[in-house]
Each structure stands twice: as C-alpha cells, then as structure tokens.
Amino acid sequence: MDIKLKPCPFCGCEHIIAEINYMSKRFAIYCEDCIAVMELSFIDAQFDDGSFISFYEARKVMDEMTEQWNRRTNNGA
C-alpha cells in the first residue's frame, strides 16, 4: 500500500501507521508516539444483506480514513 499520511495532528509525530488487518478484522491509522487512533472494525463494515466488505471496499474505506487523518482545519477540507 502506498499511503501518504501527514504527521499526527495532536503531537506532530511523523511515525504514523496505517493498516488493514484481516486477522483482527479492523482498519486503523495510529500515531506511534501519542497513540492517537482512527479505527473501524470489519464487524461495523457489513452490508445490509449481511455480506462482508471485500478488499476493494476495504481499500476505499482506508482511502477515506486517510483523507480524514490528513484533513487539517487550515486546508479548507
């Protein structure tokens, strides 16, 4: 995955981890220093018909989470 993440908005640390973990059934972006985290469980990512999220949809969600992590009040997003 080629994900570009801005430093932590809380502590400024540049060691930010982004992961899609199928074993623990979660998406996460977190700061290694202050442990600020943005997380979504796969259990929360089921469709109305009960089917689970595919890798394609998982990637879309991770891209959206990346956008949210990178959003700052001064960038107008």
N, C-alpha and C positions, 0 to 999 in steps of 0.2 A: 504494500500500500504506500502510495506517495501522498501523505497528508502533511500540509504545512500549517503549523499551529503557532499562534502568537504566544509570547510569554504569559505567565499566569497574571490575570487581572488583579489578583489580591496581593501577591508578594513579589511579582516581577521575575520569578524564576523561569529559566528557559528550558528546563528539563521537564517537558510535558509528554505524557504517554497517551497514545490513542490505541485502543484495542477492540477487536471484535472477538469474543471468546465463546465459541460454541459449546465448550465443556461446561462452563459456569453459566451459560445462557444469558450473556449480557453484552452491552456496548458500554464503553467507558472512555472518558478523557479525563486525565487527572494530573495534578502537579505533584512531582516527587518531593518537593520541599514542604509546602504547607498542607498538602493532601486535599486541596480544593478538588472537587469531583463533579462530573456531569455523567449521569448513568441512566441506562434504560435496560430493564430486564426483558428478555425474549418473551417471558410469560405475558408481559404487557403488550407485546407486539403480535398478537394473534388477530386474524381477520374475522369478520362477522360469521363466516361459515365454519369457523373452528380450525382452519388450516393455519400452519405456522409460516412465518416470514421466510422467504427464500434468500439466498446470498445476494441476489440483485437488489431486493428491497432492503436488506441489511446494509448494503453499501450506500444506498440512497439515504437511509436514516443516519449513517455515520457521517456522510457529507453534510447533512443538515445540522447535525450536532457540531461539526467542525465550524460551520458558518456561525453558529450561535456562540461557540467558545471564542472565536476570533472577533466577534462584534464588540465594539467599544462605543461609549457614549459620544465620543467626538468624531465618529466616522459616519454618522447620519443613518446607520442601518438599524 
